[in-house]
Amino acid sequence: MHDKLKCIEIDMQEAPAHTYTDEQWDEVQERISEVEELMEKAYCVGALVDWPTLKRIREIKEERQLMRYNACMEQGASEKDAATAFEL
C-alpha cells in the first residue's frame, strides 16, 4: 500500500497546479504517514504488535487486495483469476 500511496503522491505532484484540493493532499499525506508508522511497528512478518495495530494492518491489506482485484477485473480477467492473482 505504501508504494501505491507514493505513486498517487507523485501523480498529484506532477499534475497541473490546482488539480487537487488541500484536503486531498492532506488525506494522501495522512495515509502515507499512517502506513509508514504501521510499517515501523510491524517491521517484519511475525513482529509482535498490539491488536488495534494488527487490525488496522489487516484492513489496509484487504483494501489493497480489493484494489488489485478491481484492477484485474477491469483488465478483463475472470473472477477466479482476479481473486487468485495476488494471493500468497
C-alpha positions, -999 to 999 in steps of 0.1 A, spaced: 0 0 0 29 23 7 41 21 -29 6 27 -42 2 58 -20 36 71 -30 26 67 -67 -6 87 -60 15 114 -44 38 116 -74 9 117 -98 -5 146 -77 28 164 -77 31 161 -115 -5 172 -121 -12 208 -133 -15 233 -105 -48 234 -86 -58 200 -98 -61 187 -63 -75 204 -32 -57 209 1 -80 183 16 -70 157 -10 -33 165 -3 -38 162 34 -56 129 30 -28 113 10 -2 126 34 -21 113 64 -25 79 48 12 77 39 22 87 75 -2 61 89 12 33 67 48 43 75 40 43 112 25 8 109 55 -4 89 77 7 117 57 -11 143 54 -43 122 89 -42 108 88 -79 97 64 -108 93 57 -121 128 66 -89 146 47 -86 179 21 -58 177 -10 -49 197 -45 -59 185 -55 -24 172 -24 -22 151 -29 -57 137 -65 -49 129 -55 -18 110 -28 -36 91 -53 -62 81 -78 -36 70 -52 -18 48 -41 -52 34 -77 -61 25 -82 -26 9 -51 -31 -12 -62 -66 -23 -96 -52 -33 -78 -26 -54 -58 -53 -71 -89 -74 -77 -107 -45 -93 -77 -37 -115 -76 -73 -127 -113 -73 -134 -110 -40 -153 -83 -56 -175 -107 -85 -184 -95 -112 -161 -121 -138 -149 -133 -136 -114 -113 -166 -104 -81 -153 -119 -86 -119 -104 -92 -134 -69 -61 -156 -71 -38 -131 -88 -25 -117 -55 -29 -145 -30 3 -155 -12 
